[in-house]
Amino acid sequence: MTIKEFALPDVGEGLTEAEIVNWLVQPGDVVEVNQAIVEIETAKSIVELPSPFAGAVTALHADQGETVDVGRSIISIATEQTLRSDTAVEAPAKVRAESAGEDEPKLLVGYGARELRTQRRRRRSAPANSPAPAATSSARPEPAKATPPVRKLAKDLGVNLPGVTPTGLNGVVTRQDVLRASAVATEASGQPKPQANLGPETEGDIRIPIKGVRKHTAAAMVASAFTAPHVTEFVTVDVSRMMALRAEVGRLREFKDIKLSPLAFVCRAFLKAVERTPQANSRWEEETQEIVQLREVNLGIAAATPRGLVVPNIKSAQRMPLVELATAIGSLAATAREGKTEVSAMANGTITVTNIGIFGIDSGTPILNPGEAAILAVGAVRRMPWVVDDEKGERIEARSVMQLALSFDHRVMDGQQGSQLLADTAALLREPGLAIL
């Protein structure tokens, strides 16, 4: 039996590459079938890959931070039979039981987004009185963290990257670290300094590689902007009564432990408005030149995370009462910030809301989430002087005011439909009592 190779799989998103975020095992460790061995970042989320084999790790074929194509081998594992026949290492009984008579990988536990840990998983190694596998007779150095341009610079200058002292955030080797190490090595050897193609950069310039979520988002936004004819409309609305209702509802027993943000009311109003303009919950089908009007409203909530923008969605949001919708929004946002959003949560979205008000922004021109016909941008709630005209006459008062911006696909919705959707949303926020009509 030969040492088993595990190639980077397609985890169900149709991806062509992924970044190695963190190795959970090292050469010499003994692993079990379905034990998580590596965290990878795909175009949408961070995913743990389980081992398809039981045995001892003999080699890792990719460094942390490296982008790997699907189908490339990323790890070698000596199975129990290999260890017994080639290196005389006696694997644990559990490993023997799982791997005895097996030549093919076992069925793996379904891939899922990583879970945050309070402690790093303890690595299991071969027994202390057993020799290490032959393939690991020379220890592999801890892989250096560096961006691809910095790795290329180190290669051009002949710098041993793992030997460079990192000064970047989270132990990342920077461009200046490599240049400094090269200068020290050159001075010590007395040889002329090798020249590298440093490009037009100046001192202090920073290169940020675009990959994973940010790469996917950039490509998707370009495709959307140049495929769907966008129209954006704006409205400024007095939401004083909505804010008063929020305060009153927040005192109800069923909302006691729920963060009831203005966003929840905006989403509820938007969903009610979609009932009157169902064309908004549609998609344009290019092949058949048809508009497909969708039955369920899977409401996407754009969330900014350290890895970039993600848009998980709440399935069948139109069926949810306010308490359930507010809970779902809070859970979705917390999961996204922690990097634990499941791939399924970002699939099949039909319409999106993006809350730019959380950054203190009043308005903008949102770009459609690919495949969707409408996206609503929600601005900050501000106290402003406002003209009030009622039975008491016209006067100026301090009111809570919000701006909304709606972008829609003009192939799917005409101007009247888009205007109606935005106007209905604003009306429900201005007069929440209209929702019962």
N, C-alpha and C positions, 0 to 999 in steps of 0.2 A: 504494500500500500504506500502511495506517495503522500507527501504533505499536501493538505487540502488548501486551496486558494479560494478566498471569498471576494467576489467582485462586487463593486458598488451597484446596487439594484435600482430600478425605477420604483420608487415607493408609492406609485399610484397617481402621480401628478403629470406624467408624461415628460418629466424633466430629462435633460441631457447631461447635466453636471450638478455637482454639489460641493460645498466647502466642508472640509474636515474641521469641526469646531473644537472637539475635545476627545482625546482617546481615553477610554475608561479602563483599558488594560495596557500592559506592556509585555515585551518579550519575556518568556519564562513563567507568566501567569497561566494558571489552569482555569479553563472556562467550561461552562456547561451549555447545553443546547438552550437557546432562547435567552441567555444572559446578555444584557446590554453591553456592547463592546465599544461603541463609538457614537458620538453625537455629530450629526451633519446638518448644515443649513441649506435648505432648498430654496426655491423661489418664493415659498410662502411661509415656511415655518422651520423650527428646529426639531429634528426627529432623531430618536434613538434607534440604532440598528441592532437587532439581536443576532447572536452567533448561530449559524446553521449547524455547527459542529461542536462536539465535546472533545476536549484535548488541551494541549499546551500551545500557547502562542509562540511561534518561532521568529516572526518578523512582522513589522509594520511597514507598509509600502508607500505611505503618504504622511507628510508632516502636518501638524496642526496649522490651520490657516491656508493650507493648500487647496486649490480647486481641482477636483478630480472628475473625469468623464465617466458616465455610466458605462459599466462593462469592464472597467479597469480593476485589476486586483488591488485590494487595499490592505489585506492581512493574510498571513499564512498560519495555519493551525495544524499541528501534528496530532492526529487522532490517537486514541488509546492504543490501537494495534501498532501504529507507527512508532509510538514511544516505546512499546514493549520490545519490538523487533529491532529497531535501529539504535535506540539510545539506552535501553534497559531502565527507563524511567517508569516506575509503577504509578499509574494514575489512581486517583481515589476511586473507591468502589462505586460511587454514584456515577462517575464518568464512565467507568467500565460498563455499568449496567445500561447506560443510555446509548453507548456507541457500539456495543458488541454486535457484530454481524451487519453493521450499517455501512454502506458505501456511499449513500446519497444523503444530502442534507435533509434533516427532519423538517416537518411543517413548522413554520415560525409563528410566534405570537404576532398578532397584527401590529403594524407600525403605528406609533402614536407620538404626539408632541411630548417633549421631555417634561419631567416633573422637577420642580426646584427642590434641591436637597439641602437640609441643614448640615449634613456631613457628607463628604465624598465617600463613595462606595469603597469598602476595604477590598483590596486586590487579593485574590487567592493565588498562592504560589505553590510550586511543586514541593514535596516534602524536603525538609532541610538535609536529610541524609542521602538524597538522590541527586545525581549529577544533572546539570541543566541539559536540555536538548542540544544536540550537536550543532544545529543551525544557529544557536544563540551563544556560542562559545565566546564571542566577542560582544561585549555589552553595547547596545545602541545608545548613543548620547541623547540626552533630552532635546527634542526638536526646538529650534529657536523660533520665536514668534516674530514674523516680519512680513511686510507686504511684498508682492511680486517685484515691484521696481527696486526695492531695497535688496532683495535676494539677487537680482541681476547685477546690481552695483557691486555687491560683495563678490560675486563670481568674476566680474570684470577686473576687480582689483586684487583678486587672489586672497580674499579675506575668508578665514574659517568662521562662518556665521555662528555656530554654536559656542564659539569661544569669545564672542563679543559681549561686553557688558552692556545690557540694555538700559536705556534711560527713559524710554517712552512709557506711556500709560499702560498699566497692567503687564509690565515686563516686555513690551514690544521693542524690538531693535529698530532704531531710527536711522535715517540717512546719515546724520551727523555721527552716530555711533560707529558706523562702518568706516566713514572717512577718518575718524579719529584713530580707530584700530589700524587702518592702513598706514597712517602717518607714523604711528608708533613702531609698527613692524618694519617700515622702510628705514626709519632712523636707526633702529637696532641693527639692521643688516648692512647699512651703508650703501645699498643699491639704489639706483634711480627709481623714483616713484612711478609705478605704472599708471598710464592714462586711461581713464574710462570716459565713455560718452555720457557726460553729465547733462547734456541738453541745455536749454536756455534758462534753466532754473537759477534762482538766486538764493542767497542764504535765508533760511527761514521758510522757504516755500514748502508746502505740504501736499503730497499726492494721496488721494483717498480712492482706493480701488472700489469700483462699483460692482457688487455681486450680491447674490442671495436676494433678499426681499427688495432692496433698493434697485437692483438690476431689473428684476421682474416688473416693478412698479414703473420704472422709466420707460421700458419697452411698451407696457400696456397703455400708458398715458399718451405716448407718441402715436400708437396705433389708433387709439380712440379719437384723439384730436384731429387726425387726418383722415378718418373714416366716416365718423358721424358728423353731419352738419350741426354744430352747436348753436343754440340760441339761448341767451341768458337774459332774464327779466328780474327786476328788483322791486321790493316794496318795503316801506318803513311802517311799522305798526305799533300802536299803543297797546302794550301787554299788561297794563296795570291790573286789570281784573283777573287776568290769568295768574299773575304773581300773588294776588290776594287769595285766589282759589288754592294755589299751591300751599300757602301758609295754613289755610284752613284744613285742607286734606291731610297735610303732614301731621296734624294733631289726632287723626283718627287712629284707632287701635291697630288696624291691619297695616298701617304704614309706619308703625313705631320703629322698626329696625331697617327701614328702607331709605336709601339716599334718594330723595325726590327732587331731582334737578329740573330746571326749566326745559332741558332737552327732552325729558319724558313727555311733557305736555306738548311740545312741538311735534314729536313723533306721533303722538296720539291724534293731534289735529291733522297732520299730514296724511295719516292712514285713513281718516274719515274723509278727507278731500279726495283721495284716490278712489273711494267708492263712487263718487260723482263723476270722476274722470278716469275710468278704468283703462283708457288707452295709455295712461302713464305707466301702468304695470305691464308693459309689453316689450317685445324685442323685434328687431328687424332681421329677417332671414334673407340673406343675400342670394343663396342658391335658388330659392323659389320666388324671390321678389315678393314676399308676403310679410305682413305684420302678424306676429303670434301674440295674442292677448292671453296672459297667464292667469290662472285661477287663484293661485296662492301668492300672497305678498311676502316675500322673504326680504325683510328690511335690513339693508346693510348699514352699519355704523362705522364710519371711517375712524380709525384709531392710530394715533402717532405713537410709535414705539422706538426704543433705541436702535432697532434694526431697520427702521423705515416704516412707511405707511402700510397698514393692513386693513382690510375691509371685511371682517366677519359679519355674518348676517343672522338675524333672528327669524327662524322658520315660522311661516304662517302667522306673522305678527298681527295681521288684521283681525285675528280671532281673540287677541289678548285684551283683557281689561287693563286699566291703568296700573294697578298694583302688580300684575304679572309682567307687564311691559317694562315698568321701572326696574323691577328685579332683574329681568333679562339684560337690560342695558348695563346695569352696574356690574353684573357677572361677566358680561362680554368684555367690557373695558378692562376689568381687573385681570382677566385671563390673557388678554392681548398684551398688556404691559409686562406681564411675567414671562412672555414668550411661550405660553402653553396652548395657544390656539390650535385646535385640531384642523387638519386640512379640510375635513367635511364641513366645518363651520364657515369656510370661505368659499364654498362651492354653491352654485345655483342661486346667487343673489339676484333680485329683480329690480330693486330701486334703493337709493342710498340717501342718507342724511349725513352731512359732515358738520361738526360743531367747531367752527373757527372762533366762536365767541370765547371759548375757554382760554384763548391766547390774547384776549382783549381786542380782537379784530372785529370791525363792524360789518364788512361785506367783502365779496370777492366774486370771481367767475370760475366756479368749480368745473372740472373736466369730468365727463361721464365715466363711470366705472364701465369697462368694456362689456358690451352686450346688453347694457341697460339703457332705458329711454329717458330717465330723469334722475337728477340729483339736487338736493336742497341744501344750501349752505346757511347755517344759522349763526347770526352775529351776536355780539355781546349785548346784554341787557343794560341800558344806561338810563340814569335819571336825567331828564332833559325838559326844558320849557316846551309846552305843547298847547296848541289851540284846542280848547274843549268847547264844543257847541251842543248844548242840550236845552231842556225846557227852561233853564235859568238864563239862557243866552250864551253869547260867545265870550270866552275869557281865556287867559293863559294860566296854566297850572304846571307844577312839576309832576311829570308822569314817567313811568317805566316804559322805555321805548326799545324796540329791537328791529334790525334789518334782516330781511330774508332775500336770498338770491336763488333763483331756480334756473338751472341749465337743462335743456331737453333736446332730444334728437328730432330735428325738424322733418325727418322722413317718417317718423312715427306719429308725432303730434304737430298739429298746425298751431298758429299763433293764438287762436281762440281757446283751444284746449289747454295750452300751456298757461295762458293768462288766467283761465278759470281755476286751474289747479292751485296756482299761487294765491289768487284772490280768496278762494275758499279756505285755504290754510290760514291766511292772515285773519279772515273774519272769525274763525273759530278761536283764535288766540285773543282777538280783541273782545269777543263776546262768547266766553266758554259755554254759556247757556244754550247757544245755538245747536250744540251737539245733541241735545235731547229731541230736536225737531225731526 
